[in-house]
Amino acid sequence: MPISDSKRILSTPSAYAKEHYLYVQEVGSLRSIEPHISRRQNLKSFLFIIVVDGNGYFTYDAVKHHIAAGDCLLIDCARPYSHESSENNPWILKWVHFYGKQAVNYYENFLAAGLPFLFRPDNLIPFTASLESLYRTQDENTLLKELCSHKYITDIITLCFTENKIGQAEEYSISRKMQKVHEYLRENFAKKIRLDQLADHFFVSKYHLAREYKKVYGTTIGSTLMALRISHAKSLLRFSHDSIDMISSHCGFQDATYFVKVFKAAENMTPSEYRRKW
């Protein structure tokens, strides 16, 4: 008697997909018939699982977790893991094994954001829809299979960030404060802003502010300020007749020479060249 009823598609990506895309290694679904333990480790792969129905146990890094219908997991398969369906309420799983040159960076960002690998989203439909679209794309084997698969894997990873609710409640006030900091930067980028003054304005230490802002937005306050100033400068270069000196001042640069240097580093052309080309 089989221990499970499963359907899966094993994929062998092209050299181009391995170089440029996130790609499918295996995608499928499983209905457990009787309990059995499946163990893996040292796989060059990332695994996303949805528990569609039933329950069981998932062990990751030697920690055993009970998982049930509605749970999702995103793990690095280089680390040891195992899973086993319950005997009384066998589970149904949907999953995808994927990889790609950028997969490690995505997962490192996922961990850096403080998001747990096991989570329960409010709405499973976007996850299941993306997995089902991914399966159909692999099954149909169209000319755009690898590009579309990259898109659906990216959708799943994005959902793992945006719909991961576990652990976010205690960070909500921090995120709200960082959002206010970000709004303040957008409204005041043309002014001289120092980190210690910004910290005093929001009643936090400058070290805490710098750390939490980067955690939420993935970049530093200084980088955000510079991006806002350069973006505004590009708008003025295109849609005004202001001189370079005036634009420099309007965007928060005290020195036009420095403005030209920073602009060229960001856009690979001087402000005057940008104005001519755009």
SENUBA-581480 format. One record per residue (C-alpha): x, y negated, z negated; residue number from 1; chain. Coordinates in nm, 4 decimals, always signed. Example, Ala and Ser with C-alpha at 12.3 -4.5 7.8 and 13.67 -1.06 7.14 Angstrom:
+----------+----------+----------+-----+-------+
:       c1 :       c2 :       c3 :  nr : kette :
+----------+----------+----------+-----+-------+
:  +1.2300 :  +0.4500 :  -0.7800 :   1 :     A :
:  +1.3670 :  +0.1060 :  -0.7140 :   2 :     A :
+----------+----------+----------+-----+-------+
# end
This chain:
+----------+----------+----------+-----+-------+
:       c1 :       c2 :       c3 :  nr : kette :
+----------+----------+----------+-----+-------+
:  +0.0000 :  +0.0000 :  +0.0000 :   1 :     A :
:  +0.1458 :  -0.3428 :  +0.0870 :   2 :     A :
:  +0.2241 :  -0.5756 :  -0.2016 :   3 :     A :
:  +0.1193 :  -0.8845 :  -0.0046 :   4 :     A :
:  -0.0537 :  -0.9954 :  +0.3103 :   5 :     A :
:  +0.1476 :  -1.2675 :  +0.4792 :   6 :     A :
:  +0.1879 :  -1.4453 :  +0.8080 :   7 :     A :
:  +0.5036 :  -1.6346 :  +0.8852 :   8 :     A :
:  +0.7011 :  -1.7754 :  +1.1721 :   9 :     A :
:  +1.0800 :  -1.7593 :  +1.1649 :  10 :     A :
:  +1.2393 :  -2.0377 :  +1.3660 :  11 :     A :
:  +1.5806 :  -2.0673 :  +1.5296 :  12 :     A :
:  +1.6364 :  -2.4391 :  +1.5931 :  13 :     A :
:  +1.8300 :  -2.5761 :  +1.8862 :  14 :     A :
:  +2.1716 :  -2.7337 :  +1.8405 :  15 :     A :
:  +2.0100 :  -3.0728 :  +1.9052 :  16 :     A :
:  +1.7526 :  -3.0179 :  +1.6284 :  17 :     A :
:  +2.0233 :  -2.9116 :  +1.3840 :  18 :     A :
:  +2.2137 :  -3.2294 :  +1.4596 :  19 :     A :
:  +1.9283 :  -3.4815 :  +1.4629 :  20 :     A :
:  +1.6126 :  -3.3448 :  +1.2966 :  21 :     A :
:  +1.4720 :  -3.1889 :  +0.9864 :  22 :     A :
:  +1.3898 :  -2.8418 :  +1.1162 :  23 :     A :
:  +1.1851 :  -2.5374 :  +1.0198 :  24 :     A :
:  +1.3592 :  -2.2200 :  +0.9090 :  25 :     A :
:  +1.0410 :  -2.0375 :  +0.8103 :  26 :     A :
:  +0.6804 :  -2.1440 :  +0.7664 :  27 :     A :
:  +0.3825 :  -1.9383 :  +0.6612 :  28 :     A :
:  +0.1284 :  -1.8281 :  +0.4030 :  29 :     A :
:  +0.0974 :  -1.5342 :  +0.1658 :  30 :     A :
:  -0.1839 :  -1.3607 :  -0.0193 :  31 :     A :
:  -0.0466 :  -1.1498 :  -0.3029 :  32 :     A :
:  -0.2072 :  -0.8080 :  -0.3464 :  33 :     A :
:  -0.0101 :  -0.6861 :  -0.6468 :  34 :     A :
:  +0.2579 :  -0.8458 :  -0.8663 :  35 :     A :
:  +0.6157 :  -0.8340 :  -0.7435 :  36 :     A :
:  +0.9199 :  -1.0516 :  -0.8128 :  37 :     A :
:  +1.0876 :  -1.2280 :  -0.5253 :  38 :     A :
:  +1.4381 :  -1.3630 :  -0.5990 :  39 :     A :
:  +1.6639 :  -1.5913 :  -0.3952 :  40 :     A :
:  +1.9758 :  -1.8037 :  -0.4402 :  41 :     A :
:  +2.2602 :  -1.9597 :  -0.2431 :  42 :     A :
:  +2.0354 :  -2.0366 :  +0.0534 :  43 :     A :
:  +2.1155 :  -2.3383 :  +0.2667 :  44 :     A :
:  +1.7528 :  -2.4390 :  +0.2605 :  45 :     A :
:  +1.4884 :  -2.6457 :  +0.0860 :  46 :     A :
:  +1.1516 :  -2.4945 :  +0.0016 :  47 :     A :
:  +0.8132 :  -2.6602 :  -0.0344 :  48 :     A :
:  +0.5260 :  -2.4496 :  -0.1730 :  49 :     A :
:  +0.1570 :  -2.5118 :  -0.2347 :  50 :     A :
:  -0.0354 :  -2.2787 :  -0.4659 :  51 :     A :
:  -0.3678 :  -2.2642 :  -0.2834 :  52 :     A :
:  -0.5382 :  -2.0195 :  -0.5199 :  53 :     A :
:  -0.4590 :  -1.7946 :  -0.8147 :  54 :     A :
:  -0.1617 :  -1.8287 :  -1.0474 :  55 :     A :
:  +0.1732 :  -1.6814 :  -1.1420 :  56 :     A :
:  +0.5226 :  -1.7701 :  -1.2568 :  57 :     A :
:  +0.8084 :  -1.9559 :  -1.0966 :  58 :     A :
:  +1.1587 :  -1.9465 :  -1.2462 :  59 :     A :
:  +1.4038 :  -2.2173 :  -1.1424 :  60 :     A :
:  +1.7434 :  -2.2758 :  -1.3002 :  61 :     A :
:  +1.6618 :  -2.0045 :  -1.5549 :  62 :     A :
:  +1.3472 :  -2.1863 :  -1.6755 :  63 :     A :
:  +1.0165 :  -2.0033 :  -1.6300 :  64 :     A :
:  +0.7100 :  -2.2104 :  -1.5375 :  65 :     A :
:  +0.3463 :  -2.1072 :  -1.5134 :  66 :     A :
:  +0.1999 :  -2.2345 :  -1.1869 :  67 :     A :
:  -0.1581 :  -2.2284 :  -1.0664 :  68 :     A :
:  -0.3861 :  -2.3417 :  -0.7848 :  69 :     A :
:  -0.3227 :  -2.7072 :  -0.7068 :  70 :     A :
:  +0.0468 :  -2.7044 :  -0.7985 :  71 :     A :
:  +0.3234 :  -2.7999 :  -0.5549 :  72 :     A :
:  +0.6970 :  -2.7325 :  -0.5703 :  73 :     A :
:  +0.9947 :  -2.8793 :  -0.3884 :  74 :     A :
:  +1.3242 :  -2.7046 :  -0.4632 :  75 :     A :
:  +1.6829 :  -2.6684 :  -0.3489 :  76 :     A :
:  +1.7271 :  -2.3003 :  -0.2589 :  77 :     A :
:  +2.1010 :  -2.3145 :  -0.3216 :  78 :     A :
:  +2.0030 :  -2.2814 :  -0.6880 :  79 :     A :
:  +1.8614 :  -1.9495 :  -0.8171 :  80 :     A :
:  +1.4853 :  -1.9111 :  -0.8217 :  81 :     A :
:  +1.2245 :  -1.6377 :  -0.8400 :  82 :     A :
:  +0.8470 :  -1.6138 :  -0.8371 :  83 :     A :
:  +0.5824 :  -1.3588 :  -0.9292 :  84 :     A :
:  +0.2065 :  -1.3622 :  -0.8839 :  85 :     A :
:  -0.0182 :  -1.2786 :  -1.1764 :  86 :     A :
:  -0.1868 :  -0.9388 :  -1.1823 :  87 :     A :
:  -0.5339 :  -1.0610 :  -1.2798 :  88 :     A :
:  -0.5528 :  -1.3600 :  -1.0480 :  89 :     A :
:  -0.3154 :  -1.3057 :  -0.7511 :  90 :     A :
:  -0.2132 :  -1.6188 :  -0.5750 :  91 :     A :
:  -0.2311 :  -1.7527 :  -0.2226 :  92 :     A :
:  +0.0688 :  -1.9619 :  -0.1200 :  93 :     A :
:  +0.1551 :  -2.1818 :  +0.1753 :  94 :     A :
:  +0.5185 :  -2.2756 :  +0.2258 :  95 :     A :
:  +0.7935 :  -2.4018 :  +0.4494 :  96 :     A :
:  +1.1678 :  -2.3460 :  +0.4329 :  97 :     A :
:  +1.3439 :  -2.6364 :  +0.6049 :  98 :     A :
:  +1.6840 :  -2.7921 :  +0.6465 :  99 :     A :
:  +1.8687 :  -3.0628 :  +0.8397 : 100 :     A :
:  +2.1627 :  -3.2973 :  +0.7990 : 101 :     A :
:  +1.9529 :  -3.5520 :  +0.6076 : 102 :     A :
:  +1.7677 :  -3.2976 :  +0.3922 : 103 :     A :
:  +2.0252 :  -3.3149 :  +0.1116 : 104 :     A :
:  +1.9996 :  -3.6954 :  +0.0985 : 105 :     A :
:  +1.6207 :  -3.6785 :  +0.0843 : 106 :     A :
:  +1.6352 :  -3.4346 :  -0.2051 : 107 :     A :
:  +1.8998 :  -3.6345 :  -0.3907 : 108 :     A :
:  +1.6741 :  -3.9409 :  -0.3625 : 109 :     A :
:  +1.3838 :  -3.7301 :  -0.4877 : 110 :     A :
:  +1.5813 :  -3.6328 :  -0.7977 : 111 :     A :
:  +1.7213 :  -3.9845 :  -0.8442 : 112 :     A :
:  +1.3648 :  -4.1171 :  -0.8540 : 113 :     A :
:  +1.3073 :  -3.8988 :  -1.1610 : 114 :     A :
:  +1.0410 :  -3.6894 :  -0.9885 : 115 :     A :
:  +0.9923 :  -3.3287 :  -1.1078 : 116 :     A :
:  +1.0203 :  -3.0393 :  -0.8625 : 117 :     A :
:  +0.6884 :  -2.9001 :  -0.9938 : 118 :     A :
:  +0.3918 :  -3.1351 :  -0.9732 : 119 :     A :
:  +0.0139 :  -3.1436 :  -0.9291 : 120 :     A :
:  -0.1111 :  -3.4100 :  -0.6842 : 121 :     A :
:  -0.4595 :  -3.5559 :  -0.7075 : 122 :     A :
:  -0.5334 :  -3.4526 :  -0.3499 : 123 :     A :
:  -0.3916 :  -3.1411 :  -0.1820 : 124 :     A :
:  -0.5538 :  -3.2033 :  +0.1554 : 125 :     A :
:  -0.2706 :  -3.4133 :  +0.3078 : 126 :     A :
:  -0.0176 :  -3.1477 :  +0.2018 : 127 :     A :
:  -0.2132 :  -2.8538 :  +0.3392 : 128 :     A :
:  -0.2958 :  -3.0442 :  +0.6594 : 129 :     A :
:  +0.0726 :  -3.1138 :  +0.7234 : 130 :     A :
:  +0.1689 :  -2.7521 :  +0.6555 : 131 :     A :
:  -0.1056 :  -2.6209 :  +0.8824 : 132 :     A :
:  -0.0032 :  -2.8623 :  +1.1585 : 133 :     A :
:  +0.3557 :  -2.7493 :  +1.1133 : 134 :     A :
:  +0.2534 :  -2.3837 :  +1.1482 : 135 :     A :
:  +0.0470 :  -2.4518 :  +1.4613 : 136 :     A :
:  +0.3327 :  -2.6491 :  +1.6163 : 137 :     A :
:  +0.5735 :  -2.3618 :  +1.5597 : 138 :     A :
:  +0.3202 :  -2.1094 :  +1.6881 : 139 :     A :
:  +0.2387 :  -2.3017 :  +2.0074 : 140 :     A :
:  +0.6063 :  -2.3458 :  +2.0990 : 141 :     A :
:  +0.5551 :  -2.6644 :  +2.3019 : 142 :     A :
:  +0.8292 :  -2.8799 :  +2.4501 : 143 :     A :
:  +0.7883 :  -3.1231 :  +2.1610 : 144 :     A :
:  +0.7890 :  -2.8510 :  +1.8948 : 145 :     A :
:  +1.1073 :  -2.9610 :  +1.7197 : 146 :     A :
:  +1.0293 :  -3.3322 :  +1.7262 : 147 :     A :
:  +0.6753 :  -3.2740 :  +1.5936 : 148 :     A :
:  +0.8074 :  -3.0346 :  +1.3290 : 149 :     A :
:  +1.0499 :  -3.3042 :  +1.2135 : 150 :     A :
:  +0.7561 :  -3.5417 :  +1.1821 : 151 :     A :
:  +0.5446 :  -3.3001 :  +0.9744 : 152 :     A :
:  +0.8359 :  -3.2108 :  +0.7429 : 153 :     A :
:  +0.9004 :  -3.5821 :  +0.6927 : 154 :     A :
:  +0.5307 :  -3.6281 :  +0.6121 : 155 :     A :
:  +0.5499 :  -3.3548 :  +0.3467 : 156 :     A :
:  +0.8611 :  -3.5047 :  +0.1874 : 157 :     A :
:  +0.6985 :  -3.8484 :  +0.1846 : 158 :     A :
:  +0.3926 :  -3.7028 :  +0.0129 : 159 :     A :
:  +0.6191 :  -3.5415 :  -0.2475 : 160 :     A :
:  +0.7339 :  -3.8936 :  -0.3341 : 161 :     A :
:  +0.4039 :  -4.0785 :  -0.3133 : 162 :     A :
:  +0.1646 :  -3.8183 :  -0.4580 : 163 :     A :
:  +0.3875 :  -3.6860 :  -0.7366 : 164 :     A :
:  +0.1960 :  -3.7949 :  -1.0484 : 165 :     A :
:  +0.3737 :  -3.5975 :  -1.3197 : 166 :     A :
:  +0.6018 :  -3.8133 :  -1.5263 : 167 :     A :
:  +0.4873 :  -4.1342 :  -1.3629 : 168 :     A :
:  +0.2527 :  -4.2524 :  -1.6370 : 169 :     A :
:  +0.5326 :  -4.3423 :  -1.8761 : 170 :     A :
:  +0.7170 :  -4.5212 :  -1.5941 : 171 :     A :
:  +0.4172 :  -4.7196 :  -1.4754 : 172 :     A :
:  +0.4944 :  -5.0307 :  -1.6822 : 173 :     A :
:  +0.8574 :  -5.0251 :  -1.5643 : 174 :     A :
:  +0.7506 :  -4.9954 :  -1.2001 : 175 :     A :
:  +0.4977 :  -5.2777 :  -1.2416 : 176 :     A :
:  +0.7654 :  -5.5031 :  -1.3889 : 177 :     A :
:  +1.0031 :  -5.4215 :  -1.1036 : 178 :     A :
:  +0.7242 :  -5.4997 :  -0.8578 : 179 :     A :
:  +0.6905 :  -5.8408 :  -1.0211 : 180 :     A :
:  +1.0664 :  -5.8888 :  -0.9931 : 181 :     A :
:  +1.0469 :  -5.7994 :  -0.6255 : 182 :     A :
:  +0.7620 :  -6.0445 :  -0.5685 : 183 :     A :
:  +0.9628 :  -6.3134 :  -0.7463 : 184 :     A :
:  +1.2584 :  -6.2492 :  -0.5136 : 185 :     A :
:  +1.0327 :  -6.2723 :  -0.2071 : 186 :     A :
:  +0.8948 :  -6.6060 :  -0.3238 : 187 :     A :
:  +1.2237 :  -6.7598 :  -0.4423 : 188 :     A :
:  +1.4975 :  -6.6112 :  -0.2227 : 189 :     A :
:  +1.5973 :  -6.9575 :  -0.0964 : 190 :     A :
:  +1.6880 :  -7.0615 :  -0.4503 : 191 :     A :
:  +2.0085 :  -6.9788 :  -0.6322 : 192 :     A :
:  +1.9265 :  -6.6648 :  -0.8322 : 193 :     A :
:  +2.1662 :  -6.5159 :  -1.0837 : 194 :     A :
:  +2.1126 :  -6.1754 :  -1.2403 : 195 :     A :
:  +2.1343 :  -6.3035 :  -1.5988 : 196 :     A :
:  +1.8787 :  -6.5792 :  -1.5277 : 197 :     A :
:  +1.6476 :  -6.3288 :  -1.3594 : 198 :     A :
:  +1.6789 :  -6.0952 :  -1.6582 : 199 :     A :
:  +1.5952 :  -6.3766 :  -1.9000 : 200 :     A :
:  +1.2928 :  -6.4714 :  -1.6899 : 201 :     A :
:  +1.1529 :  -6.1173 :  -1.7208 : 202 :     A :
:  +1.2692 :  -6.0587 :  -2.0813 : 203 :     A :
:  +1.4960 :  -5.7612 :  -2.0084 : 204 :     A :
:  +1.8706 :  -5.7056 :  -2.0202 : 205 :     A :
:  +2.0500 :  -5.7590 :  -1.6922 : 206 :     A :
:  +2.1866 :  -5.4022 :  -1.7035 : 207 :     A :
:  +1.8400 :  -5.2545 :  -1.7504 : 208 :     A :
:  +1.7027 :  -5.4798 :  -1.4767 : 209 :     A :
:  +1.9732 :  -5.3837 :  -1.2267 : 210 :     A :
:  +1.9350 :  -5.0116 :  -1.3016 : 211 :     A :
:  +1.5551 :  -4.9968 :  -1.2915 : 212 :     A :
:  +1.5255 :  -5.2138 :  -0.9819 : 213 :     A :
:  +1.7590 :  -4.9847 :  -0.7875 : 214 :     A :
:  +1.5732 :  -4.6810 :  -0.9180 : 215 :     A :
:  +1.2394 :  -4.8142 :  -0.7913 : 216 :     A :
:  +1.3501 :  -4.9747 :  -0.4635 : 217 :     A :
:  +1.6614 :  -4.7743 :  -0.3767 : 218 :     A :
:  +1.8761 :  -5.0840 :  -0.3344 : 219 :     A :
:  +2.0320 :  -5.3574 :  -0.5462 : 220 :     A :
:  +1.8807 :  -5.6957 :  -0.6245 : 221 :     A :
:  +2.1694 :  -5.8624 :  -0.4401 : 222 :     A :
:  +2.1068 :  -5.6530 :  -0.1276 : 223 :     A :
:  +1.7361 :  -5.7356 :  -0.1398 : 224 :     A :
:  +1.8099 :  -6.1083 :  -0.1678 : 225 :     A :
:  +2.0509 :  -6.0936 :  +0.1242 : 226 :     A :
:  +1.8021 :  -5.9018 :  +0.3412 : 227 :     A :
:  +1.5264 :  -6.1536 :  +0.2634 : 228 :     A :
:  +1.7536 :  -6.4466 :  +0.3485 : 229 :     A :
:  +1.8744 :  -6.2931 :  +0.6744 : 230 :     A :
:  +1.5178 :  -6.2042 :  +0.7789 : 231 :     A :
:  +1.4031 :  -6.5615 :  +0.7147 : 232 :     A :
:  +1.7049 :  -6.6945 :  +0.9021 : 233 :     A :
:  +1.6159 :  -6.4830 :  +1.2049 : 234 :     A :
:  +1.2637 :  -6.6222 :  +1.2000 : 235 :     A :
:  +1.3925 :  -6.9813 :  +1.1885 : 236 :     A :
:  +1.6462 :  -6.9132 :  +1.4637 : 237 :     A :
:  +1.3712 :  -6.7858 :  +1.6901 : 238 :     A :
:  +1.0841 :  -7.0173 :  +1.6081 : 239 :     A :
:  +1.2409 :  -7.3483 :  +1.5062 : 240 :     A :
:  +1.4867 :  -7.5998 :  +1.6477 : 241 :     A :
:  +1.6666 :  -7.6448 :  +1.3157 : 242 :     A :
:  +2.0445 :  -7.6557 :  +1.3235 : 243 :     A :
:  +2.2525 :  -7.3683 :  +1.1884 : 244 :     A :
:  +2.3472 :  -7.5861 :  +0.8895 : 245 :     A :
:  +1.9806 :  -7.6580 :  +0.8120 : 246 :     A :
:  +1.8820 :  -7.2920 :  +0.8493 : 247 :     A :
:  +2.1668 :  -7.1926 :  +0.6215 : 248 :     A :
:  +2.0374 :  -7.4298 :  +0.3537 : 249 :     A :
:  +1.6720 :  -7.3257 :  +0.3996 : 250 :     A :
:  +1.7701 :  -6.9613 :  +0.3433 : 251 :     A :
:  +1.9598 :  -7.0117 :  +0.0207 : 252 :     A :
:  +2.3152 :  -7.0262 :  +0.1538 : 253 :     A :
:  +2.5181 :  -7.3133 :  +0.0130 : 254 :     A :
:  +2.7846 :  -7.2812 :  +0.2805 : 255 :     A :
:  +2.7074 :  -7.2564 :  +0.6535 : 256 :     A :
:  +3.0396 :  -7.0838 :  +0.7256 : 257 :     A :
:  +2.9556 :  -6.8133 :  +0.4760 : 258 :     A :
:  +2.6065 :  -6.7856 :  +0.6268 : 259 :     A :
:  +2.7545 :  -6.7239 :  +0.9726 : 260 :     A :
:  +2.9900 :  -6.4625 :  +0.8322 : 261 :     A :
:  +2.7138 :  -6.2768 :  +0.6466 : 262 :     A :
:  +2.4736 :  -6.2990 :  +0.9411 : 263 :     A :
:  +2.7322 :  -6.1558 :  +1.1802 : 264 :     A :
:  +2.8056 :  -5.8689 :  +0.9414 : 265 :     A :
:  +2.4342 :  -5.7866 :  +0.9220 : 266 :     A :
:  +2.3372 :  -5.8315 :  +1.2899 : 267 :     A :
:  +2.6691 :  -5.7807 :  +1.4710 : 268 :     A :
:  +2.6320 :  -6.1242 :  +1.6301 : 269 :     A :
:  +2.6496 :  -6.4860 :  +1.5194 : 270 :     A :
:  +2.3334 :  -6.6877 :  +1.4474 : 271 :     A :
:  +2.3885 :  -6.8825 :  +1.7722 : 272 :     A :
:  +2.4169 :  -6.5598 :  +1.9717 : 273 :     A :
:  +2.1031 :  -6.4270 :  +1.8065 : 274 :     A :
:  +1.9146 :  -6.7438 :  +1.8974 : 275 :     A :
:  +2.0221 :  -6.7180 :  +2.2639 : 276 :     A :
:  +1.9379 :  -6.3476 :  +2.2959 : 277 :     A :
:  +1.6034 :  -6.3581 :  +2.1153 : 278 :     A :
+----------+----------+----------+-----+-------+
# end
